[in-house]
Amino acid sequence: MVSPTQHPPSGIKVLIVGAGFGGITAAIECHNKGHQVIVLEAFPELKILGDVISLGPNAGRIIERWGNGSVARELLPITHNNKELVMHRFDGPVVTRTPVTGLKFGSPAFNGHRGELHRCFFRFAQQEGIDIRLNSRVVEYWEEPDKAGVVLESGEGLEADVVVGADGVKSKARQLVLGYDDKPRSSGYAIWRTWFTSEELAKDPLTKFFSAEDTHHGWIGPEVHFLAASLKGGKDVSWVCTHKDEKDIEESYQFPGKIEDVLKVVGDWDPVVVSLVKHTPEKNMVDWKLVYRDPLPTWISKGARICILGDAAHPFLPTSIQGASQAMEDGVVLACALFSAGKSRVPLGVRAYERIRYERCRRAQLMGESTRDKWHKADFDNLMSSEENMRAMDLPHPPWLFWHDAEKHTLDVFPEVAKDIESGKFGTDEIGFQTSVLRRENGKIVVGNRSFEEPSGEELVQVLVKEQVTAAL
Ligand SMILES: Cc1cc2nc3c(=O)[nH]c(=O)nc-3n(C[C@H](O)[C@H](O)[C@H](O)COP(=O)(O)OP(=O)(O)OC[C@H]3O[C@@H](n4cnc5c(N)ncnc54)[C@H](O)[C@@H]3O)c2cc1C
């Protein structure tokens, strides 16, 4: 059981495309709220893929409720159990020590191997009896006024009251929702990332400390930062290095990483970093292009029977440390909004999901950019000259982000959000962290933090004004 209250059947059928952190969370939470769920995942089998991923206390709050704490207990031995993040200047001196949040925000954070954490989520969903269909690639989406559906590669068709595209950065669902293909662009940065066991590090006096216990160290330099962690008592080690990369990306965004390329960037840094890189098995390294998307104008289809969530709706930079957590919050909010709306008002539930999530999510996304920029563009010559300069490099721990209870918040604000949507009210409402998706200010249309002249040549605005906004404005 997800939480002490397993709700009776709501009669709402939900098809979820993608079994990543966003899709699986949406499935578990919808199941708990009494909705009938089918998850469609393209992968033919569950594999332990990826490397390090972080789930903040706002995600920990969700996980703690699953199985009366059983999932949280399963995660503890395989996640990071360190005391502080020690930040260094690129050449070695310690800039600042940020204590881990512990239970300061009421729930634990879980940082560990993406594949290992994901396996716990996946198994829990299976134990809950959720229908997860692997080897089920969705190739087509459609919607009608009272239902929506998908077509699988096999030709099989499925329909439901609502279809959720939790299909990641290369989302197909997004095309249907937007009415055009929104291509990602390079963020100007890429990240080398890796995960390996610490035997070789233990033999080197410079890197031995990583193998002795759980640790977390970071190094910041001009346009580059390097974060390294050891966990499981020092048995496993992971590091990531974000660096400038101006290459354009097309479809593929992940390539094999090369040690020699990393050393071209950090070869004259703190000898600890250099040794760590040299002891890394190259076969475990990837060079991951950090794609960027401007905030999408909408996450829901015209008829509000299809929505997107997680990376499909909002890719995050790693420095926000919130990509998976925000995908999880999406799943919770959608499940609760559908629950509050009820079977007869499914589109209202979907619209409320978007309104409740959009601005909060954008705020978390922007944090990734500001943290990256403060680390990459610091005044490195004067960094150590004052306590204030040093503390400014701390990883931010904003209470608005970490104290948030996505379930409680949605159930609390739904009636007011629903009233606004039904009455066509747009733009002025701010309920908790929720504001409207679009608003009109000084003769301009404002989407997130971007504004457009009206009329404008932008296809985006045309789509919005024609298809969605006219009535509401
Ligand atoms: C294999 C993999 C490894 C990753 N490794 C890391 C990592 O090491 N560190 C990190 O920070 N982040 C990693 N990520 C990204 C991270 O999981 C997400 O940024 C975040 O958790 C948000 O999750 P999501 O559910 O929105 O998207 P994702 O985790 O990307 O999940 C999307 C899911 O949708 C499925 N899918 C896509 N298209 C279709 C389709 N047409 N039909 C059916 N299913 C489809 C995909 O197979 C995937 O399982 C990884 C993602 C993947 C898929």
The ligand as a Gaussian input file, in Angstrom:
#p B3LYP/6-31G(d) Opt

LIG

0 1
 C       18.440000       4.557000     -19.353000
 C       18.456000       5.849000     -18.606000
 C       19.564000       6.150000     -17.799000
 C       19.601000       7.362000     -17.092000
 N       20.678000       7.610000     -16.277000
 C       20.694000       8.735000     -15.516000
 C       21.739000       8.980000     -14.598000
 O       22.654000       8.192000     -14.481000
 N       21.697000      10.103000     -13.859000
 C       20.680000      11.014000     -13.978000
 O       20.690000      12.029000     -13.287000
 N       19.668000      10.812000     -14.841000
 C       19.644000       9.697000     -15.613000
 N       18.605000       9.475000     -16.480000
 C       17.576000      10.513000     -16.618000
 C       16.674000      10.521000     -15.413000
 O       16.166000       9.246000     -15.148000
 C       15.573000      11.525000     -15.680000
 O       16.164000      12.780000     -15.945000
 C       14.629000      11.780000     -14.536000
 O       14.596000      10.726000     -13.632000
 C       13.218000      12.048000     -15.057000
 O       12.645000      10.820000     -15.414000
 P       11.529000      10.599000     -16.492000
 O       10.702000       9.475000     -15.972000
 O       10.857000      11.853000     -16.856000
 O       12.319000      10.169000     -17.800000
 P       13.243000       8.913000     -18.087000
 O       13.933000       8.448000     -16.878000
 O       14.072000       9.287000     -19.265000
 O       12.201000       7.766000     -18.512000
 C       11.502000       7.769000     -19.742000
 C       11.085000       6.338000     -20.036000
 O       10.217000       6.338000     -21.175000
 C       10.536000       5.246000     -21.996000
 N       10.074000       5.560000     -23.352000
 C       10.541000       6.526000     -24.179000
 N        9.848000       6.529000     -25.331000
 C        8.926000       5.544000     -25.235000
 C        7.918000       5.060000     -26.103000
 N        7.726000       5.599000     -27.332000
 N        7.128000       4.036000     -25.708000
 C        7.293000       3.486000     -24.460000
 N        8.251000       3.902000     -23.597000
 C        9.051000       4.917000     -23.973000
 C       12.057000       5.154000     -21.877000
 O       12.526000       3.873000     -22.253000
 C       12.263000       5.442000     -20.395000
 O       12.222000       4.292000     -19.602000
 C       18.526000       8.295000     -17.210000
 C       17.421000       7.985000     -18.029000
 C       17.370000       6.777000     -18.708000
 C       16.150000       6.438000     -19.568000

